[in-house]
Amino acid sequence: MTDAPSYGFDTLQVHAGARPDPATGARQTPIYQTTAYVFRDADHAAALFNLQEVGYIYSRLTNPTVAVLQERIATLEGGVGAVCCSSGHAAQIMALFAIMAPGRNVVASTRLYGGTVTQFSQTIKRFGWSAKFVDFDDLDAVKAAIDDDTRAVFCESIANPGGYITDLDAISAISDAAGLPLIVDNTSATPYLCRPIEHGATLVVHSTTKYLTGNGTVTGGAIVDSGKFDWSATDKFPALSAPEPAYHGLKFHETFGPLAFTFHGIAIALRDLGMTMNPQAAHYTLMGIETLSLRMERHVQNAMTVAGWLETHPAVEAVTYAGLPSSPYNHRVAQICPKGAGGLFTVALKGGYDACVKFVDSLDLFSHVANLGDTRSLVIHSASTTHRQLSEAQQVAAGAGPNVVRISIGIENAEDLIADLDQALSKASA
Ligand SMILES: *Cc1c(COP(=O)(O)O)cnc(C)c1O
């Protein structure tokens, strides 16, 4: 497809980044199952290695199948470029890698995927980085948490597991005023429901494992660059603004302008961290993205129906779905994700921890798995699984207390989902 920014989302999710294969005319994007690419001659090889010419060298850095996916995701998010990698967690490390340094910190929302809380509160310390967790509904607390060593602000658009909606406009006003990049994890919303760059995000990260692939087949991640951040405005981001010794003193921002982060992600981060997406995974995700809008519409429609039904059930204490008028986040739907609040929410049961365990064990159609964003409906009892490593206070702050079950609503018939939930709730409260 040639550049045609006027195409609508449904068209772009099928076509962006792809063109008939120049060698064979193959209409579907081929899986370029190759490690390396033949150089035209020694000069061509040298130019590629010097970043003077863009092309394929080795599949740890770039691969034509992965490149189509990168362009497709960047287009759907409204960014200038994207780097795909091996998982959502890899995408988060890759996003921070160009920005952070030993002694620096990221100010992060308390409402995050459990694995991200663990990654940020424990593992990144090994790099000398740290995270400060703040309630992102308390804007003064976000401002107060930013100090001279802060290099990024991080949140989820629709936050896992509760489906809370972050006021991205208010948060980006704070990160802008502090001269810091805002990184938004848009996994739960997808670009169909929310486009964080339009609300001021600098970088958008994804676990493509979830809705973008959509059927629970492969893990993957992506970092989309808005191209809007001035990495050279201060000396806070030397990886992007200062001379890079590994490329003869090249300055990424000066050389590549709005594509600085994307080129750094490929030429430094993928080259040296090696968290590469393989072409098979890119193929599955490209297949999934073709139907993203159709699936998300059904996920939202089913989630509205099921969440509304659950809310009135006598065994249920509360439902967090932001699409419900009872949600304190309902007013943000129109502002942040106008096509709907997604397919993810939590339900708190009056019977507490024991009722939750019985409930998940009694479901037939819903699967108890550590995943979300599948065509199949899924549940997980976060407190005994994904959020197990957290303290009870952290669990509650993350919206994953002991009496809470997370539900990822699939694209099945809503009445079948309700019937399954109904029988399991009866058993759980017996
Ligand atoms: C799953 C998930 C991640 C981590 O992604 P992986 O592909 O499992 O590494 C990060 N953020 C959110 C919101 C997720 O749902």
The ligand as a Gaussian input file, in Angstrom:
#p B3LYP/6-31G(d) Opt

LIG

0 1
 C        0.355000      -9.268000      29.074000
 C        0.651000      -7.859000      29.350000
 C        1.968000      -7.395000      29.388000
 C        3.150000      -8.313000      29.195000
 O        3.130000      -8.855000      27.918000
 P        3.791000     -10.273000      27.528000
 O        3.558000     -10.387000      26.076000
 O        3.075000     -11.307000      28.337000
 O        5.230000     -10.171000      27.919000
 C        2.182000      -6.056000      29.616000
 N        1.155000      -5.200000      29.808000
 C       -0.119000      -5.624000      29.783000
 C       -1.210000      -4.643000      29.993000
 C       -0.419000      -6.960000      29.552000
 O       -1.696000      -7.356000      29.528000

